[in-house]
Amino acid sequence: MRSDPERLADILDSIRDIEEYARQGKAVFESDRLIQNWIASHLQVMGEACFGLSQKLRAQHPEVPWRKIIGLRHILVHHYFAVNLKIIWSVTEEDLPALKPQIEGILSQLGEPETTSPPPSPTDS
């Protein structure tokens, strides 16, 4: 079973991975299914990692929208064909920039490193 710091690192890694391709902009996102799937996949990982965090840690940090992140994961996984790309882009552009320092701060409070491996390219095989 993964620890809370490991799961938080997973969230932070996913944010960084999303940032890598989101910086190409909305027009590229809207026209590139690979990038759409890349971002959606990493949002799923984030939701799964949040779901696996201890109740204690989530309760200690009510400023983080844990339930919304988990809820988005459920939508992406269980209602895949109903996913609205406008929502995915909105989350990417508006919510992740605020979430990143929150997760970094929690990891810092726990005395854990914030870095792991650099993001792979979505075209790597």
C-alpha positions in Angstrom: 0.0 0.0 0.0 1.3 3.4 -0.9 1.9 6.0 1.8 0.3 9.4 1.9 3.6 11.1 0.8 3.9 8.7 -2.1 0.3 9.5 -3.2 0.9 13.2 -2.8 4.0 12.8 -5.0 1.8 11.0 -7.6 -0.5 14.0 -7.6 2.3 16.4 -8.0 3.9 14.3 -10.8 0.5 14.3 -12.6 0.2 18.0 -12.3 3.7 18.5 -13.7 3.0 16.0 -16.5 -0.2 17.9 -17.4 1.6 21.2 -17.4 4.2 19.9 -19.8 1.6 19.5 -22.6 -1.0 22.1 -21.5 1.5 24.9 -22.1 1.0 24.3 -25.8 -2.3 26.0 -25.4 -6.0 25.5 -25.7 -6.0 25.3 -29.5 -3.5 22.4 -29.5 -5.4 20.7 -26.7 -8.7 20.9 -28.6 -7.2 19.5 -31.8 -4.9 16.8 -30.4 -6.7 13.7 -29.1 -3.4 12.3 -27.8 -2.9 15.3 -25.5 -6.6 15.2 -24.5 -6.2 11.6 -23.4 -2.8 12.3 -21.8 -4.3 15.0 -19.6 -7.5 13.0 -18.8 -5.3 10.0 -17.8 -3.3 12.1 -15.5 -6.4 13.6 -13.9 -7.6 10.0 -13.3 -4.3 9.2 -11.6 -4.7 12.3 -9.4 -8.2 11.3 -8.4 -7.1 7.8 -7.6 -4.2 9.1 -5.5 -6.5 11.4 -3.6 -9.0 8.6 -3.0 -6.2 6.5 -1.5 -5.0 9.2 0.9 -5.8 8.7 4.6 -8.9 10.4 5.9 -6.7 12.0 8.5 -4.5 13.8 6.0 -7.6 14.9 4.0 -9.2 16.2 7.1 -6.1 18.1 8.1 -6.2 19.9 4.7 -9.8 20.9 4.0 -8.5 23.7 1.7 -7.8 21.1 -0.9 -10.8 20.1 -3.0 -10.3 16.3 -2.4 -13.9 15.3 -3.2 -14.0 17.3 -6.4 -10.7 15.7 -7.6 -12.0 12.2 -6.7 -15.4 13.0 -8.3 -13.7 14.1 -11.6 -11.8 10.8 -11.6 -15.1 8.9 -11.3 -16.6 10.8 -14.2 -13.5 10.3 -16.4 -13.5 6.5 -15.6 -17.2 5.7 -15.5 -18.7 8.2 -17.9 -15.9 8.5 -20.4 -18.1 9.2 -23.4 -19.9 12.0 -21.6 -16.6 13.8 -20.7 -16.7 17.5 -21.7 -13.3 18.7 -23.0 -14.2 22.3 -21.9 -14.3 21.1 -18.3 -11.0 19.2 -18.7 -9.4 22.3 -20.1 -10.9 24.5 -17.4 -9.6 22.2 -14.7 -6.2 22.2 -16.3 -6.0 26.0 -16.8 -7.8 27.2 -13.7 -7.7 24.6 -10.9 -4.3 22.9 -11.3 -2.2 26.1 -10.8 -3.9 26.6 -7.4 -3.6 22.9 -6.5 0.1 22.5 -7.2 1.4 24.8 -4.4 -1.1 23.2 -2.0 0.3 19.7 -2.6 3.9 21.0 -2.5 3.1 22.7 0.8 1.6 19.5 2.3 4.7 17.5 1.1 6.9 20.1 2.7 5.1 19.9 6.0 5.5 16.2 5.9 9.2 16.6 5.2 9.1 14.8 1.9 10.8 15.7 -1.3 8.6 17.1 -4.1 10.5 15.8 -7.1 10.4 12.5 -8.9 11.1 11.6 -12.5 10.6 14.0 -15.4 7.5 13.5 -17.5 7.7 11.1 -20.4 6.5 12.2 -23.8 3.0 11.0 -24.7 4.5 9.7 -28.0 7.1 7.5 -26.2 6.5 3.8 -26.9 
